[in-house]
């Protein structure tokens, strides 16, 4: 049998690996901004820490882990819940947060809700509901279908714009700090630091309640 403190030891290892990875990312960002070369060993250490974290997180995840939040969505938002239930749900440790995407399945298309279980675990029940609602609204407003941005040069800005419009509907108190919200300076999910740059500066003072087209036009 495993000792009583085995689970704690694994969690401690996970915490140390995450903190080390965070510090590595911050250091790499500082070197890049200073125009200095990033040492080759950084990449090796980054891959090692990422692999350790992913292995531990995968071992903790089980299908249906967040089913009670889905049940809450059915009770609170039956329309959005019907959309959410129709999506294929996929644990995806490669991404920092969550997403919706479309994949061809023969003559049909599957809508996939991908999520990082680590990210979902870090949220309060209300924030989880907000993330589920957020991804559903992308489907409702056709952001990933007929309104998807065909020009890859503007795809990221369109994603910013649609997130700003949707999160204006959901509201700050139902969303994690890492999301994009008009009038709010978000947190970089990669570093955990406050986002900076011209886009982040504009978003921090942008008005609430506008359409995705408005936000896109301002960002371009």
N, C-alpha and C positions, 0 to 999 in steps of 0.2 A: 504494500500500500504506500501511497505518496504521503509524506509528512504533512501535518496540518498547515504548515506555512508555505507549501509548494506553490499554491495559487498566488499568494502575496509576492513570492519571489519573482514569479513570471510578470506580475504587474509592475514590480519595481524595475525589472529589466526593461519593460516596455517604456516606462516613464523616462528612464535614463537614455534610452535610444532616441526617443522623441526629442528630448531636450538637446542632445548632442546634434541631431539632425537640424534642429531649428538654429542652433548656434552656427553650424556649418553653412547654412543657407544665408544667414545674415552676413557672415564673414565674406562669402563669395560675392554677395551683392555689393559690399563695401569695396572690395578689390576691383570689381567691374566698374563701379562708378568712379573710382580713382584712376581708371585706365591702366591698372596693373594686371599682369597675367595671373590666371587662376592656376595654382599648382596642380600637376597631374594627379597627385595623391588625393585631392579633394574628390574627384569623380569616383575613385575606387572606394573611398570611405562613404561617400553618398550612397553608392549602390549597396554596400554592405549593410549600412544602417536601414535603408529602405527595405531590404530583403528581410532583415530581422523583424522590423515592425510589421510588415505584411504577414509574415508567418505566424506571429503571435495573434494578430487581429483576426486572421482567418480561422485560427483554432478556436477563437471565442465566439465566432458567428454561427448561428443556426437558422435554417429557413423558418420563417414565422416569428422571428425575434421581435418584430415590430407590429405584429398582427393586431394587438390591442389598440394601437394608434389608428390602424385602418378601420377598426370597428367604431372608434370615436368619429372618424371622418364620415362614415355612413350615417351616424346619428346627427351630426352637426351640419353636414353639407351633402345631402343625398345626391344632388345633381353632379357635383364634382366627384363624389365617391363612385358614381356609375362609370365615369370616365377613368378614374384611377383603377378600378377593378378590371377594366378591359385591357389595361396595359400589362405587358410582360415585365415583371420586376426582377432586376438583376443586381446582385451585389458586385460592385466594381471597385476594387481597392486601388486602381490606377488613377482615379480622379480624387480631387480634394473634397468635393461636396456632392452634388447630385446633378442629373440632367435628364432630358427626354430626347429621344432620337427615333428616326424611322428607318426600318430595314425591310427590304423586299423579301416576301415569302411566297414564291411562285407568282401568281397573278395578283396577289394581295400585298398589303403592307402591314408590318407589325410595328406598333409603337412601344418602345422600351423605356421604362423608368429605371435608370441606372443610379446607384447610390453607393457611397462609401459608408459601410456600417459604422466605422469609427466616428465619422462626422455625425451621423444620425444619433449615435449614442451620446454624443456631447451636448445634445440639445435638450431643452425642457419639453414636456409634452405639448405645450402650446406652440413652441417653435417647430416641432416636428409636423404638427398640423399645418403650419404656415408653409413649410417646404413642400409638403404634399400638394397643398392648394396651388402653390406657385407653379409647379410643374404641370398641373392640370390646366391652368390658365394658358400655358403655352399651346396646349392642344386646342382649347376652346377658341382662342383667337387666331388659330391657323399659323402661328409663328414658325412652325417647323414643316408646314405643308405649302400651300399656295403663296403664303407671304414670306417664305424663307428667302434669304438673301442669296441670289445667284452669283453675284460678284464677290469672290473670296476676299478681295481687298477691303470690303466693307462688312464682312460677316461678323467680325468681333464687335464693331460698333453697333450693328443691328442687334446683336445679342445684349449688349449693354442697354440699348434703348428699350427693348422688350422687357428686360428685367426691371428697369426703372418704372415703366408703366404698370406692370403687374404688382410690384411691391408697393406702389402708391395705393393700390386697392386693398391689399392685405393689411398694411400698417406696420409700423416699427415694432410694436410690442409683441407681435406674433411671428417675428422673424429673427434669425441669428444675427450677430453683429457683422458677420462676414459678407452679407448680401449688399447689393447696390440699392440704395434708397435715396431719392432726391432730398437734398438738404441734410445729408448725413455722410460723414467721411467713413468709408468702409475700411475693413481690415484685409490686408493681403493674405489669402489663405495659405500661400506658400511660406511666408515668413512670420505671420502673426503680428506684423507691424502695421501701423496706420498707412493706408495707401497714399501715394504722392504722385505728382505729375499733372499735366494740364487737364486731362480727363477727370482725374480724381478731384482736382480743385473746382472744376465746373460743377460736377455732380454734388459736391458739398454745399453748394449754394443754389442748386436748381429747384424750381417750384414743384410742388406735389400735384398729382392729379391730372397730368397731361398725357397725351397719347404717345404710343411708341414712335409714330411718325414725327411728332414734335421733338422728342428727345433725340431721335436720329439726326434730324436736320440741324440741331444745335451742336451735336458732336462731330459732324462731318467737317 
